[in-house]
Amino acid sequence: MNPLSLSKLAAMSGATLLAGMPETLATGISKDTRTIRPGDLYIALRGERFDGNRYLADAASKGACAALCDSDPPVGLPAGFGILLTPDTQAGLTRLAESWRGMLRLKSIVITGSSGKTSTKDFATAVLGSQFRVTSTLGNLNNQIGLPLSILEANREDEFAVWEIGMNHRGEIAPLAGLALPEIGIVTGIGVAHIEHLGSRDEIAREKGDLLERLPATGCAILRQDDKFSVKLRARTQARVLEVGFDEGALRASKIRQEPAGSRFCIEGEFGTSEAYLPVPGRHMVGNALMAVAAGLVCGLPLDQCASALSRIELTGGRMGRVVRRGVTLLDDTYNANPDSMVAAVETLSSFSASGRKIAVLGMMAELGSHAAAGYERVGRAASLQLDTLICVGSEAAAIADAAVDAGHHDVRRVSDNAAAASLLSSLAEEGDIILLKGSRSARMEEILNQFS
C-alpha cells in the first residue's frame, strides 16, 4: 500500500477518527502484532478464540501509528496514536480494501478451484513477473480476511495482481470476486474439497463458477479441458474461454518427463511450441503451470518467455518441496489434502525412478463429510497399486490403510500420531528411498518432516 493519511483511511473504511493527527501517514497494514512494522495501521480483528482489540497497546509499542478497531481503546495509549473506530472491524477492512482496489489501475488474475490454487498463483506470479511489476496473494490468504489484506499490499505502481480466492460454504466466492475485480479468471478444477459443506461436486462447480460471472466481456476465463465441469463453467461467462490440457485444448503439455526435482515437458498449441522445465515434480503441477502460462499469453507475453519463467518459480511452502536427508528424498506436500490432490501426489511419487523404496506417509483429509469413506477408499486403492510402503497417521487415515490392505497391499503401517510416524520413519528409511508426506492442514504433517532424523 502506498502511504495514506489517517483521515483518508478513516473515510475509505467508514470509520471515525477518534484519536490521532489526521495527516499522519500509515505506510502499511498488519493484523498481527507479532509482525507489526513501524508506521503500520493495525487491524484489530475478532475471531472465535481471539479479540484483536485487546492488543492495541502492544501494536503501539511496536511502532504501529494507528489501529482500526471496533471497541473503545484502552487508557494509556501513546499520545498521537490513531484510533479509527468502526462498528465492525472486518466490515471496515473490507470497505478499506474495496476503496483501495478502486484506486488501483492494475489488471487482476484471480484463481479459484478445489486444489492447486496457491501453486498456480505462484506460477502465474513468476510468469508475469518476468515482464511486469506484479503483486500477489500473501501465502495462501484467500478468504474474507486474506484477500482484503492482499489487495491492501498492492501499490499504485503495480501493473498486475495475481490473487487466489477460496471458500468453505456457498455464497463466498461472489463477494470475493467482486472485491478483486478480475480481468482473467482461472478455475484449476472441480474436486471434492469442502464437499462436506456444499454437498456435491455440482454445487462446488456452481460456487466456483461465480468467479467467471464477474469477468468482463473483454476478459478471459482459463479452464482445464479435462475437467468434467468445463462445459458448465464455460456457460457462466461472456468472456473469452481458453482451455488447457494434456491431450486437447488451445494450450497443451506433452512429452512430460518426471525427475525427482522437477518435470520437463513441451508446451504446444495455437501459440506455438516451447520446451519447459518446472522445478517441482508432478503431472498435476504441470497442469497448474500450464494455466499460468495461459495467463501470461493472454497478457501479451511470448510463449518462450513464459516457459523460461517457470524454471525460476518459488513455491509457497508445503507444496511438493524436496528435502534430502541421510540420502533419503522427502517430498513435502503437507500444506493440505483432499482425495484428488492425495491421489495426484501418490501418482507423482510412483512416477519417479528410485534405487530404494517409494513410501507414502498419509494423514487425515478434512471437510469431506459423508463423502469421507469413498475418498479414503479411493486413496487407499491408489496407494496399494503404486507404493512399496504405506504409513497412515491417526484414526481418520486408518481408513486409507484398510482400503490398501483390502486391495492387497502387503506393507501397510498404522501409527497414532505425528511423533510416532516420525519415529517409525526415522528407523525405517534407508538411503535411496523416496518418501511422500501429505495430509490436510489440520493434520500438521510437517511435524513429521521436522522430526525426521
C-alpha positions as CSV (number, residue, x, y, z in Angstrom):
1,M,0.0,0.0,0.0
2,N,1.2,3.5,-0.8
3,P,1.3,5.8,2.3
4,L,-2.2,7.1,3.2
5,S,-3.2,9.6,5.8
6,L,-5.4,8.6,8.8
7,S,-8.1,10.9,7.6
8,K,-8.1,9.2,4.2
9,L,-8.1,5.7,5.8
10,A,-11.0,6.6,8.0
11,A,-13.0,7.8,5.1
12,M,-12.2,4.8,3.0
13,S,-13.1,2.3,5.8
14,G,-16.2,4.2,7.0
15,A,-14.5,4.7,10.4
16,T,-14.5,7.6,12.8
17,L,-11.0,9.1,13.5
18,L,-11.3,9.1,17.3
19,A,-7.7,10.0,18.1
20,G,-4.5,10.8,16.3
21,M,-3.5,13.5,13.8
22,P,-5.4,13.4,10.5
23,E,-2.3,14.0,8.5
24,T,-0.3,11.1,10.0
25,L,0.7,8.7,7.3
26,A,0.2,4.9,7.5
27,T,2.7,3.0,5.4
28,G,1.4,-0.5,5.7
29,I,-1.2,-2.8,7.1
30,S,-0.9,-5.6,9.7
31,K,-3.5,-7.8,11.5
32,D,-0.9,-9.4,13.8
33,T,1.1,-7.6,16.4
34,R,3.9,-10.1,16.0
35,T,4.7,-8.8,12.5
36,I,4.0,-5.1,13.0
37,R,6.3,-2.8,11.1
38,P,6.8,0.9,12.1
39,G,4.2,3.0,10.5
40,D,1.6,0.2,10.1
41,L,-2.1,0.5,10.6
42,Y,-3.1,-2.3,12.9
43,I,-6.3,-4.1,12.0
44,A,-7.9,-5.3,15.3
45,L,-9.9,-8.3,14.1
46,R,-12.1,-10.6,16.1
47,G,-12.3,-14.4,15.9
48,E,-13.8,-17.3,17.8
49,R,-10.8,-17.5,20.1
50,F,-9.3,-14.1,19.9
51,D,-10.0,-10.4,20.1
52,G,-7.5,-8.1,18.4
53,N,-8.9,-5.1,20.3
54,R,-7.0,-6.4,23.3
55,Y,-3.7,-5.8,21.7
56,L,-3.8,-2.1,20.8
57,A,-1.1,-1.2,23.4
58,D,1.1,-4.0,22.0
59,A,0.7,-2.7,18.5
60,A,1.5,0.9,19.5
61,S,4.6,-0.3,21.4
62,K,5.9,-2.0,18.3
63,G,5.5,1.1,16.1
64,A,2.0,1.0,14.7
65,C,0.8,4.5,14.0
66,A,-2.9,3.7,14.4
67,A,-5.5,1.0,14.8
68,L,-8.7,0.2,13.1
69,C,-10.9,-1.2,15.9
70,D,-14.5,-1.8,17.0
71,S,-14.3,-1.3,20.7
72,D,-13.3,1.6,23.0
73,P,-9.5,1.8,23.2
74,P,-7.7,1.2,26.5
75,V,-6.3,4.1,28.5
76,G,-2.6,4.8,28.4
77,L,-2.0,4.6,24.7
78,P,0.8,6.8,23.4
79,A,0.0,10.4,22.6
80,G,-0.7,10.7,18.9
81,F,-1.6,7.1,18.4
82,G,-4.5,7.0,16.0
83,I,-7.8,5.3,16.7
84,L,-10.1,4.6,13.7
85,L,-13.3,3.4,15.3
86,T,-15.8,1.3,13.3
87,P,-18.9,-0.7,14.2
88,D,-17.2,-3.9,12.8
89,T,-13.5,-4.2,12.0
90,Q,-14.0,-7.0,9.5
91,A,-16.5,-4.8,7.5
92,G,-14.2,-1.8,7.9
93,L,-11.3,-3.8,6.4
94,T,-13.4,-4.9,3.5
95,R,-14.6,-1.4,2.8
96,L,-10.9,-0.2,3.0
97,A,-9.8,-2.8,0.5
98,E,-12.7,-2.1,-1.8
99,S,-11.8,1.6,-1.8
100,W,-8.1,0.9,-2.4
101,R,-8.9,-1.6,-5.2
102,G,-10.9,1.2,-6.9
103,M,-7.8,3.4,-6.9
104,L,-5.5,0.8,-8.5
105,R,-5.0,0.7,-12.2
106,L,-3.6,-2.8,-12.3
107,K,-5.2,-5.8,-14.0
108,S,-6.0,-8.8,-11.9
109,I,-5.8,-12.5,-12.5
110,V,-8.0,-14.3,-9.9
111,I,-7.7,-18.0,-9.2
112,T,-10.0,-20.5,-7.6
113,G,-10.5,-24.2,-7.7
114,S,-10.7,-27.3,-5.4
115,S,-6.9,-27.7,-5.4
116,G,-3.8,-26.2,-6.9
117,K,-4.8,-22.5,-6.3
118,T,-1.6,-21.5,-4.5
119,S,0.8,-23.3,-6.8
120,T,-1.0,-21.8,-9.8
121,K,-0.7,-18.4,-8.2
122,D,3.0,-18.9,-7.6
123,F,3.5,-20.0,-11.2
124,A,1.5,-17.1,-12.6
125,T,3.4,-14.6,-10.5
126,A,6.7,-15.9,-11.9
127,V,5.4,-15.8,-15.5
128,L,4.0,-12.3,-15.3
129,G,6.9,-11.1,-13.1
130,S,9.3,-11.8,-16.0
131,Q,8.0,-8.7,-17.7
132,F,5.7,-6.7,-15.3
133,R,5.6,-5.4,-11.8
134,V,3.3,-8.0,-10.0
135,T,1.7,-8.2,-6.6
136,S,0.1,-11.4,-5.4
137,T,-1.7,-13.2,-2.6
138,L,0.2,-13.3,0.6
139,G,1.0,-17.0,1.1
140,N,-2.4,-18.7,0.8
141,L,-4.5,-15.9,2.4
142,N,-7.5,-16.3,0.1
143,N,-10.6,-15.7,2.3
144,Q,-12.7,-12.8,3.6
145,I,-9.7,-11.6,5.6
146,G,-6.8,-12.7,3.4
147,L,-8.0,-11.2,0.1
148,P,-8.6,-7.7,1.5
149,L,-5.1,-7.8,3.1
150,S,-3.6,-8.9,-0.2
151,I,-5.3,-6.1,-2.0
152,L,-4.0,-3.6,0.5
153,E,-0.5,-4.9,-0.1
154,A,-0.7,-3.7,-3.7
155,N,0.8,-0.4,-4.8
156,R,-0.3,2.1,-7.4
157,E,2.9,1.2,-9.3
158,D,1.9,-2.5,-9.7
159,E,0.8,-3.5,-13.2
160,F,-0.7,-6.9,-12.4
161,A,-2.2,-8.7,-9.4
162,V,-2.4,-12.5,-9.0
163,W,-4.9,-13.2,-6.3
164,E,-6.4,-16.5,-5.2
165,I,-9.8,-16.9,-3.6
166,G,-11.2,-19.9,-1.7
167,M,-14.4,-20.9,0.1
168,N,-15.8,-23.3,2.6
169,H,-19.5,-22.5,2.1
170,R,-21.9,-21.4,-0.7
171,G,-22.0,-17.7,-1.4
172,E,-18.4,-16.9,-0.5
173,I,-16.8,-16.7,-4.0
174,A,-19.1,-14.0,-5.5
175,P,-18.3,-11.2,-3.0
176,L,-14.6,-12.0,-3.1
177,A,-14.6,-11.8,-6.9
178,G,-16.5,-8.6,-6.7
179,L,-13.7,-7.2,-4.4
180,A,-10.9,-8.4,-6.7
181,L,-12.4,-7.2,-10.0
182,P,-10.8,-9.9,-12.2
183,E,-9.9,-9.4,-15.9
184,I,-8.7,-13.0,-16.1
185,G,-10.3,-15.9,-14.1
186,I,-8.7,-19.3,-13.6
187,V,-10.5,-22.3,-12.3
188,T,-8.0,-25.0,-11.5
189,G,-10.6,-27.8,-11.4
190,I,-13.6,-29.1,-9.5
191,G,-12.9,-31.7,-6.9
192,V,-14.3,-32.7,-3.6
193,A,-12.5,-30.3,-1.3
194,H,-15.1,-28.7,1.1
195,I,-17.8,-31.1,-0.1
196,E,-19.0,-31.5,3.5
197,H,-20.5,-28.0,3.4
198,L,-21.6,-27.9,-0.3
199,G,-22.9,-31.5,-0.6
200,S,-21.9,-32.3,-4.2
201,R,-19.4,-31.5,-6.9
202,D,-22.2,-29.8,-8.9
203,E,-22.7,-27.4,-6.0
204,I,-18.9,-26.8,-5.8
205,A,-18.8,-26.1,-9.5
206,R,-21.7,-23.7,-9.2
207,E,-19.8,-21.8,-6.4
208,K,-16.5,-21.7,-8.2
209,G,-18.3,-20.6,-11.4
210,D,-19.4,-17.4,-9.6
211,L,-15.9,-16.1,-10.3
212,L,-16.4,-16.4,-14.0
213,E,-19.7,-14.4,-13.9
214,R,-17.6,-11.4,-12.6
215,L,-15.4,-11.4,-15.7
216,P,-16.0,-8.6,-18.2
217,A,-16.8,-9.5,-21.8
218,T,-13.3,-8.3,-22.7
219,G,-11.7,-10.7,-20.2
220,C,-10.7,-14.3,-20.3
221,A,-11.6,-17.5,-18.4
222,I,-8.9,-20.2,-18.3
223,L,-10.2,-23.7,-17.6
224,R,-8.9,-27.3,-17.6
225,Q,-10.1,-29.0,-20.8
226,D,-10.1,-32.4,-19.0
227,D,-12.4,-31.2,-16.1
228,K,-15.8,-32.7,-16.5
229,F,-17.4,-29.4,-15.4
230,S,-15.7,-27.3,-18.0
231,V,-18.7,-27.2,-20.3
232,K,-20.9,-25.9,-17.4
233,L,-18.2,-23.4,-16.4
234,R,-17.9,-22.0,-20.0
235,A,-21.6,-21.2,-19.9
236,R,-21.1,-19.0,-16.8
237,T,-19.2,-16.2,-18.7
238,Q,-19.4,-14.0,-21.7
239,A,-15.6,-13.6,-21.7
240,R,-13.2,-15.4,-24.0
241,V,-12.6,-19.0,-22.8
242,L,-9.1,-20.6,-23.1
243,E,-8.9,-24.3,-22.3
244,V,-5.6,-26.1,-21.4
245,G,-4.9,-29.8,-21.1
246,F,-2.7,-32.7,-21.8
247,D,-4.4,-34.2,-24.8
248,E,-6.7,-31.4,-26.0
249,G,-7.0,-27.7,-25.6
250,A,-5.6,-24.5,-27.1
251,L,-2.5,-25.0,-24.9
252,R,-1.2,-28.5,-24.2
253,A,1.6,-30.2,-22.2
254,S,3.2,-33.2,-23.9
255,K,6.3,-35.3,-23.6
256,I,6.3,-35.0,-19.8
257,R,9.4,-36.4,-18.2
258,Q,9.4,-36.6,-14.4
259,E,12.6,-36.2,-12.4
260,P,12.9,-36.2,-8.5
261,A,13.5,-32.4,-8.6
262,G,11.0,-31.4,-11.3
263,S,9.4,-32.0,-14.6
264,R,10.4,-31.4,-18.2
265,F,7.8,-31.1,-20.9
266,C,6.8,-29.5,-24.1
267,I,4.2,-26.7,-24.3
268,E,2.3,-26.7,-27.7
269,G,-0.8,-25.4,-29.3
270,E,-2.1,-22.4,-31.1
271,F,0.5,-20.2,-29.5
272,G,3.4,-22.2,-30.8
273,T,5.8,-24.7,-29.2
274,S,8.3,-24.4,-26.4
275,E,10.3,-26.6,-24.1
276,A,9.8,-26.0,-20.4
277,Y,11.3,-27.1,-17.1
278,L,9.4,-26.9,-13.8
279,P,11.5,-27.2,-10.6
280,V,8.7,-29.1,-8.8
281,P,7.6,-32.7,-9.6
282,G,4.1,-33.9,-10.5
283,R,1.9,-34.1,-13.6
284,H,-0.7,-32.2,-11.7
285,M,1.8,-29.4,-11.1
286,V,2.5,-29.3,-14.9
287,G,-1.3,-28.8,-15.4
288,N,-1.2,-25.9,-12.9
289,A,1.8,-24.4,-14.6
290,L,0.1,-24.6,-18.0
291,M,-2.7,-22.4,-16.7
292,A,-0.2,-19.8,-15.5
293,V,1.4,-19.9,-19.0
294,A,-2.0,-19.3,-20.5
295,A,-2.4,-16.2,-18.3
296,G,0.9,-14.9,-19.5
297,L,0.0,-15.4,-23.1
298,V,-3.3,-13.6,-22.7
299,C,-1.4,-10.7,-21.1
300,G,0.8,-10.5,-24.2
301,L,3.9,-12.4,-23.3
302,P,5.6,-14.6,-25.8
303,L,5.4,-18.4,-25.2
304,D,9.2,-18.8,-24.8
305,Q,9.4,-16.2,-22.1
306,C,6.5,-17.8,-20.2
307,A,8.1,-21.2,-20.4
308,S,11.5,-19.8,-19.3
309,A,10.0,-18.1,-16.3
310,L,8.6,-21.4,-14.9
311,S,12.2,-22.5,-14.2
312,R,12.6,-19.7,-11.7
313,I,9.5,-20.2,-9.6
314,E,9.5,-20.2,-5.8
315,L,6.6,-22.2,-4.4
316,T,4.8,-21.4,-1.2
317,G,5.9,-24.0,1.4
318,G,4.4,-27.4,1.8
319,R,3.7,-28.0,-1.9
320,M,5.9,-30.8,-3.3
321,G,9.0,-29.3,-1.8
322,R,12.1,-31.6,-1.9
323,V,14.3,-32.2,1.0
324,V,17.2,-34.7,1.1
325,R,18.4,-36.1,4.5
326,R,20.7,-39.2,5.0
327,G,20.4,-39.9,1.3
328,V,16.6,-40.1,1.6
329,T,14.4,-37.8,-0.6
330,L,11.4,-36.4,1.3
331,L,8.6,-34.8,-0.7
332,D,6.9,-32.1,1.5
333,D,3.3,-31.8,0.3
334,T,2.0,-31.2,3.7
335,Y,0.0,-28.0,3.2
336,N,-3.4,-29.5,2.5
337,A,-5.1,-32.6,1.1
338,N,-8.3,-33.9,-0.5
339,P,-8.8,-37.1,-2.4
340,D,-7.9,-35.6,-5.8
341,S,-4.7,-34.0,-4.6
342,M,-3.8,-37.1,-2.5
343,V,-4.1,-39.4,-5.5
344,A,-2.2,-37.0,-7.7
345,A,0.7,-36.9,-5.1
346,V,0.7,-40.7,-4.9
347,E,0.9,-40.9,-8.7
348,T,3.7,-38.4,-8.7
349,L,5.7,-40.5,-6.2
350,S,5.0,-43.6,-8.3
351,S,6.4,-41.9,-11.4
352,F,9.9,-41.4,-10.0
353,S,12.8,-43.8,-10.6
354,A,14.4,-44.7,-7.3
355,S,17.1,-47.0,-6.1
356,G,15.1,-47.6,-2.9
357,R,11.5,-47.8,-1.9
358,K,8.6,-45.5,-2.6
359,I,7.0,-44.7,0.8
360,A,4.0,-42.5,1.5
361,V,3.1,-41.1,4.9
362,L,-0.6,-40.0,4.7
363,G,-2.8,-38.2,7.2
364,M,-6.4,-37.2,7.5
365,M,-8.4,-35.3,4.9
366,A,-10.8,-32.7,6.3
367,E,-14.2,-31.4,5.3
368,L,-15.3,-34.5,3.4
369,G,-18.5,-35.2,5.4
370,S,-20.5,-38.1,4.2
371,H,-18.1,-38.4,1.3
372,A,-15.2,-39.3,3.6
373,A,-15.4,-43.1,3.3
374,A,-15.4,-43.0,-0.5
375,G,-12.5,-40.5,-0.5
376,Y,-10.3,-42.6,1.8
377,E,-11.1,-45.8,-0.1
378,R,-10.0,-44.1,-3.3
379,V,-6.7,-43.0,-1.9
380,G,-6.1,-46.4,-0.3
381,R,-6.6,-48.2,-3.5
382,A,-4.4,-45.8,-5.4
383,A,-1.6,-46.3,-2.8
384,S,-2.0,-50.1,-3.0
385,L,-1.2,-50.1,-6.7
386,Q,1.8,-47.8,-6.7
387,L,3.7,-47.8,-3.4
388,D,6.1,-50.1,-1.7
389,T,5.2,-48.9,1.9
390,L,2.3,-47.0,3.2
391,I,2.2,-45.3,6.6
392,C,-1.2,-43.9,7.8
393,V,-1.3,-41.4,10.6
394,G,-4.2,-41.0,13.0
395,S,-7.6,-42.6,13.4
396,E,-9.2,-41.0,10.4
397,A,-6.4,-42.1,8.0
398,A,-6.8,-45.7,9.2
399,A,-9.5,-45.9,6.5
400,I,-6.8,-45.4,3.9
401,A,-4.9,-48.3,5.4
402,D,-7.9,-50.5,5.5
403,A,-8.6,-49.9,1.8
404,A,-5.0,-50.6,0.8
405,V,-5.0,-53.9,2.7
406,D,-8.3,-54.9,1.2
407,A,-6.8,-54.2,-2.3
408,G,-3.9,-56.5,-1.5
409,H,-1.1,-54.2,-0.3
410,H,1.3,-56.1,2.0
411,D,3.3,-53.3,3.7
412,V,0.9,-51.0,5.5
413,R,1.7,-49.4,8.8
414,R,-0.7,-47.6,11.2
415,V,0.5,-45.1,13.7
416,S,-1.4,-43.0,16.2
417,D,0.2,-39.5,15.7
418,N,2.9,-37.5,14.0
419,A,5.5,-38.2,16.7
420,A,5.0,-42.0,16.2
421,A,5.2,-41.5,12.4
422,A,8.5,-39.6,12.7
423,S,10.0,-42.2,14.9
424,L,8.9,-45.1,12.6
425,L,10.1,-43.2,9.5
426,S,13.5,-42.4,11.1
427,S,14.1,-46.1,11.8
428,L,12.6,-47.4,8.6
429,A,14.1,-45.1,5.9
430,E,17.2,-46.1,4.0
431,E,19.4,-44.4,1.5
432,G,17.7,-44.2,-1.9
433,D,14.2,-44.2,-0.6
434,I,11.7,-41.5,-1.7
435,I,9.1,-40.5,0.9
436,L,5.9,-38.5,0.4
437,L,4.3,-36.7,3.3
438,K,0.7,-35.4,2.8
439,G,-2.4,-34.6,4.8
440,S,-4.8,-31.8,5.5
441,R,-3.7,-28.6,7.2
442,S,-5.2,-29.7,10.5
443,A,-3.1,-32.8,10.4
444,R,0.2,-30.8,10.7
445,M,2.1,-33.4,8.8
446,E,5.1,-31.0,8.5
447,E,5.8,-32.0,12.1
448,I,6.9,-35.4,10.8
449,L,9.4,-33.8,8.4
450,N,10.8,-31.6,11.1
451,Q,11.3,-34.6,13.5
452,F,12.7,-36.9,10.9
453,S,16.4,-37.7,11.6
